[in-house]
Amino acid sequence: MNNQLVEVMLRRSELLLRIAKQRDEVVELSSRWQTPFSLADQTLEIMRFFRAHLALTTGIAALVAVRRRGFLGLWKIVWRGWRLYRLAKTFTTKLPTHF
């Protein structure tokens, strides 16, 4: 019985070492993925902002278009924006609201 207890204790120490090694690997992997996940989170926040404030976004785009290309350029931008809005609206309705 004492021999079995020693074997169990040795096995336990081996497993604890293995767990510590795996924990270190997880920490290393998570540090590598922190920047891409942060960028993805920021991108989602920007998309949510534009979705929630479409009038503001449209107004800013219109001002930029008039300043750069005149009213004909504004019409082209409005038309493209309208098509992009319809596309984005169908795309964002397919996104889950909570991640």
C-alpha positions in Angstrom: 0.0 0.0 0.0 2.8 2.4 0.8 4.3 1.7 -2.7 1.0 2.6 -4.3 0.9 5.8 -2.4 4.4 6.7 -3.6 3.4 6.0 -7.2 0.3 8.1 -6.9 2.3 11.0 -5.4 4.8 10.7 -8.3 2.0 10.6 -10.8 0.5 13.6 -9.1 3.7 15.6 -9.3 4.2 14.7 -13.0 0.7 15.9 -13.7 1.2 19.1 -11.8 4.3 19.8 -13.8 2.4 19.1 -17.0 -0.4 21.4 -16.0 2.1 24.2 -15.3 3.7 23.7 -18.7 0.4 23.8 -20.4 -0.6 26.9 -18.4 2.5 28.7 -19.7 1.7 27.7 -23.2 -1.8 29.1 -22.9 -0.4 32.4 -21.5 2.0 32.6 -24.5 -0.8 31.9 -27.0 -3.1 34.4 -25.4 -0.5 37.1 -25.5 0.0 36.5 -29.2 -3.7 36.8 -30.0 -4.4 39.8 -27.7 -3.6 42.4 -30.5 -5.7 40.8 -33.2 -8.6 40.3 -30.9 -8.3 43.9 -29.7 -8.4 45.1 -33.3 -11.4 43.0 -34.0 -13.2 44.4 -30.9 -12.4 48.0 -32.0 -13.7 47.3 -35.5 -16.9 45.9 -34.2 -17.4 48.9 -32.0 -16.8 51.2 -35.0 -19.4 49.2 -37.0 -21.9 49.5 -34.2 -21.3 53.2 -33.9 -21.9 53.8 -37.6 -25.0 51.6 -37.5 -26.4 53.6 -34.5 -25.6 57.0 -36.0 -26.3 56.7 -39.7 -27.5 60.3 -40.0 -24.3 61.7 -38.6 -22.2 59.4 -40.8 -24.2 60.4 -43.9 -23.9 64.1 -43.1 -20.1 63.9 -42.7 -19.8 61.9 -45.9 -22.0 64.5 -47.7 -19.8 67.4 -46.5 -16.6 65.7 -47.6 -18.2 64.9 -51.0 -19.4 68.5 -51.7 -16.0 69.9 -50.6 -14.1 67.6 -52.9 -16.2 66.9 -56.0 -19.1 69.4 -56.1 -22.8 68.5 -56.2 -22.5 65.9 -59.0 -19.9 64.1 -56.9 -22.2 64.3 -54.0 -25.0 62.7 -56.0 -22.6 59.8 -56.9 -21.6 59.4 -53.3 -25.2 59.5 -52.2 -26.1 56.8 -54.7 -23.2 54.6 -53.7 -23.9 55.3 -50.0 -27.5 54.3 -50.4 -26.5 51.0 -52.1 -23.8 50.4 -49.4 -26.4 51.2 -46.7 -28.8 48.6 -48.0 -26.0 46.1 -48.2 -24.8 46.9 -44.7 -28.3 46.8 -43.3 -28.9 43.3 -44.7 -25.4 42.3 -43.4 -25.8 43.7 -39.9 -29.2 42.1 -39.4 -27.5 38.8 -39.8 -24.9 39.7 -37.1 -25.7 38.6 -33.5 -26.3 41.6 -31.2 -24.3 40.2 -28.3 -20.9 38.6 -28.6 
